[in-house]
């Protein structure tokens, strides 16, 4: 759930800021590439034989769901019949070691 405050006039450069809270889910997986056995069938000649293929094996995994929050800052530009925007959004999940990330989004609203 986010609260946004937009500023600027239509057909001019504007922007917005906002804050939000919610539930976050983090899934982490540690994999290792190993050789696994399998059967390969040649589609041209029709022969099948047992061989080794590279494959991923999950060594460890962890799932965590916690409370978190985000803050957003964006800039808007008029473009045609809509608006272009560029925004950066800071996310933080409150865990023992905090999970933080900042995605940058570029888009068009019509």
N, C-alpha and C positions, 0 to 999 in steps of 0.2 A: 504494500500500500504506500503510495507516494503522494506528497503534496508539492505542487509546482506553482511557481510565481513567474508569469511571463511578463515581459516588458518590451516596449517598442511599438511602432505603428504599422498597420498593414502597408504593404508595398515599400517598406523600408527595412534596413538591417535592424534586427531585434535580438532577443535572447531569452533565456529562462534559467532559473536555479530551482533546486528542489531537494527535499529530504524524504527518506522512506525507511520503513522497517518491515521485517518479515522473517519467514523461516528460510534457512539455507541448508542445502544438502551437499556434502562433499564425498566423492568416491575416488579413492586412490588405488591404483593397481600397479604392482611391480612385476614385470614380465621378463622372461629370459628366452632367447631364441635357441632352440635345440633341434636336433634331427629326430623325426618321428617316422615310423614305418607306415607304409600304405601301399595300395595297389594302383598302378598307372596303366591305363589302357590307351594305346595309340589309335586315334580316330581314323587314320588313313589305312593302316595295315590290319587293324583289328586285333592285334596281339596285346595281352595283358601280362604284367610281371610285377613282382614285389620289389619296392625300392624305398629309398629314404627321401623325405621332403623336409625343408626347413619349416618349423612351426613355433608358435609362441606358447610358453607354459607360464601360468600365473604362479609366481613364487609367494606373493603376499598381497592382501587387499584389505581395505578398511573403508567403512561407511560411517559418516557422522552427520547428524541433523541437529542444528542449533539455531538460536536467535541471531539475527544480524541486522545491519542497516546499510544504507547507501546515501550518497550525496551526488548530485548531478549539476553540471554547468554546461549550457549549450548556447550556440549562436545560430541565428536564423537569417536567411537571405531570400529575397523574392526571386522566383525563377519560373517564368511562364505563368501557368495558371495555378501554381502551387508554391511551395517553399522548400528550399534546401536547408539542411541543418547539419551541424557538426557538434558532437557532444562528447564529453568525458564523464564517466560515472565511476565513482570510487565505491567499491563493495568491501565490507568487512564482516566476517563471521566470527562471533565470540566463542573461541575454543581455547584449549590449553595453550596452543601455539596458534595465534590468530591467522586466519586465512584472509588475505587481502589481494585484490586485483583491480585494475583500471582499464576497462575496454574503451576504445575510441570508436564511435559510430558516426558514419556519414550516410545521409539519406535524403529522401524527397517525400514531402507530404503533399497530397492533393485533395 
